[in-house]
Amino acid sequence: MTIDEITTQSTVTRILALVVGWMLWAALPAAAAESIDARVTIEADKPGPRIDPNIYGQFVEHLGRGVYEGIWVGEDSHIPNVRGIRNDVVAALRRIHVPLVRWPGGCFAELYHWRDGIGARHERPRNVNSAWGDEPETNAFGTHEFMDFLEQIGAKAFLSVNVTTGTPGEARDWLQYMTEPADSALGRQRAANGHPQPYEVPFVGIGNETWGCGGNMTASYYADVYRLYASALRSPGRQLIASDANSDDYGWTETLLDKALYRHSRSFAESAQLAYVSRQAQINMMSIHFYTFSGNDWGKKSPAVAFSASEWATSMLRTSRTDEMIQRHSAILDKYDPERQVALSFSEWGTWWAKNDKQPSNLYQQNTLRDAVIAGLTLNIFQSHADRVRMANIAQTINVLQSMILTSGKQMVLTPTYHVFDLYKVHQGAALLPTNVATGDYTSGNVTLPAISVSASRKDNGPVHISLVNLDPDREAHVTLSLNGMKTRSASARVLTAAAMDAHNDFDAPDRLAPRELKEISIRGSNVNVRAPAKSIAVIELRP
Ligand code: AHR
């Protein structure tokens, strides 16, 4: 609604609307009338750090039907494809502006040998994927197919190299094969395999979960492994990402930064002579892996659907710990890297629900409104730390964990989480705006959290975008937005919500949950009033 429309309403209409509104309000049952009040103040003319589009990154692993069927169907498939890559999935991913994809794992990356995945497909070795229950691995989807997929969806590459069963030499060969000119030894091989033009690989992760499936290392041992690989893989324009701390393992971060951040000698005399070298950070990003399940116990996961109100609450609580984790890892980073050159990358995040007998493939799970609220909340938290969190990869894009897309043969379903990424894409590359939120709480059992979460951004002097999550499953929120430094002339919003906490899309009802226009938005003087339904994710656009 525009200001003009509001001001041209006749006085009579306004009085009538007030009387009718009061009558309706008075007639509401007590429980329904209860709502959350929130006041949000946004500084529209004080742009903060840029929200790195890479926090909207994806993660694809050879696991279940994430790659095979999810992306790769083969050139002879009856499922429409371009060079073996399914068209429906490509079109859907293009729409949400995927900036980058991490591949080939995960734990699978620690067993992966890139030479198995190049050359004529029928000659590639058939292996078993022992990271994931000995699933067959045909190697039909290898380096060239991955890069083709990226080109089709318009994303950049983030390779995770093998530090457990591989060597620094193998990793270096892989990167040379991909990025060197066609007249170099390895570049010639790439050209012979159909791609004379070098590929670009801007992001390289050195190992995956090296405290676990990636070598079962101590932080101190990994710090040396990191230094070794970094010296083999460093190249101008390439960002090196150190293997993750497991959630809140702050000791890992401390040890890693102490031992591997700078290329320095510990002897004072030497480091004084090598003053320049000693300040050269050799870690560009430090990763964190953090999954949401209900509560804090891996062994007691909530079902993906038909969960209880208490499981809703404990999953929100667990998700909200993302903020504390960023703050505490950042505090350690601040000590070693006060100039804030080193970024945090959440290279695996998302929901991990209980296994069930009906799931058609490994780590396949249904994705409900709860997943969408968790995605909205997490992305708001990442954005609030835009100065440090400069990459994230939700696990995993298709048919695995908190997916964007589910497939069943030739059918495809977009999940509620996909719709959140679609709504939030307006934030990519915009400046974070300082925001103050005063809100009532959401309380359930022992869980008490702020009921709403807000993040605001703006590109240059364009509209202000506000992502607003109401995580209370029962109460709507009456939110007053007050903008400093910009006069709002018109406003609109889209919202994703449903009546049931576990509402989801399925192959027989693919559009049950999709964003719709949020009509309960109005401009009142210098404020904008919004009614955010219970358990909803809204993105509001305020136009100057
Ligand atoms: O995303 C599934 C698995 O979770 C990854 O392979 C591993 O890195 C993590 O434990």
Residues whose N, C-alpha, C, O or C-beta is under 5 A from the ligand:
A	BS01	AHR	G106 C107 F108 E209 A395
